[in-house]
Structure formats: structure tokens, C-alpha cells
Amino acid sequence: MTNSPMAPTETAGPSGESSRLAPKLRMTEYGPEKLCTRCNEWWPADEEFFAPDAQGSGQLFHYCRACRVEWQRSQRDKKRAATAGAMEKAA
């Protein structure tokens, strides 16, 4: 593989496999499962566990619903802290 701008880069994950090219979907006896890229847990690949992707591509978001809520909460708290800090400096 060359390091051209269009070629995906490969980075070895903790298990030694390429994290960029590692499969995010797998078939089980219960149906397809999707890997949450935040908690690294496998969940059923449906809208009960994963929200639809915002780009309208018909795919599922890469974080499970629980991780997505946690991530959104942390982003909101960071934004509030930054806004509060800016307002204190202005006063």
C-alpha cells in the first residue's frame, strides 16, 4: 500500500489488527451486529441501539445510543464551561 492522499492509512489497534480497516459489522445467528467505535461493544445493527446517520445516507451512526448521549452531554458541558468562562472575563 502506498501513502497516497487517497489511500486509507492503517493503524494497528490493541488486538494487532488494523483499526481503520477492521470490520464494523458482523453477522450472528441473531442477525447483523454493529461495533460501537466508542465503547468497542457489539450491538444489534438496528435503530433501537444506533441512531440513523445525520447525513441521510441510510446508514447508522458509529456510536451506540448510550455513547452518543454521553458524548453529546460532554460536548454540551464543555461549551457551557467555555461560555461561562468568557462571560466572567468580560464582566
N, C-alpha and C positions, 0 to 999 in steps of 0.2 A: 504494500500500500504506500502510495506517495503522500507527501504532505502538501497537496494542492489545496487551495482555499475551498474547493467544493467537496473534498473528501472528508468524511467524518473522522474525528480523532478517536483513538481508542485509549481508554484509561482502565487500568486493572482495578477491580473492586476488591473488597476484603476477601472474597472467596477465590480470587485469582482470575475470574472471568471478566471479560470486557463489560464495563457498566454501560457504556454508550450503545453497544450492540447487543446487550443481553435482552432476551425476550421479556416483554411486559405482559403478555397474555399466555395462558396455557389452558389446555382442555383437561377436564377431570371427568369422573363418572357423573358428577352433578351438573356439569355444564362448564362454560368458559369462566376462567378466573383472571383477574387483573391484579398486577402488582402496584401497590401504592408506593410511589417513589420517595415518600417522606418517612413512613414508619416501616417500610420494607415487609409489609404483610400482604398475603394474597387474600383477595375478597372476591365474591361473585361479581362478574362484569355486568352489572345492571344499574339502573338509576336509583335503586334503593341504597347502594353503597357508594356510588360515584355520581357526581353531578354531571350533566351534559356540558361539553366543552363550550366556552363562550363564543368561539369563532363560528359556531353553527355548522361545523364540519360533520356533524352526526356522530362524533366520537365522544368518549368520556374524558373528564378531567383527570389529570395524572395524580392528584391527591385523593384519598378516600374522603368521604364527607366529614368524618371526625377530624382528620388532619387539616382539612380545608377550613373548618370553623376555627380551629386552634390558630392556624396561620393568619386568618383574617383578623382574629382578635388581637394577636400580637402586632400586626401592622397598624391596626386602629390605635392601640395603646402607644406605639412609637410616634404616630402622627400627633396624637393628643399631647404627649410629653414635649414634642418639638414645638408645637403651637403655644403651649403654656410657657415654655422657656423663652420663646421670642416675645411673648406679651409681657413677661416680667422684666425683660431687658428694656422694652420700650417705655415702661412706666417709671 
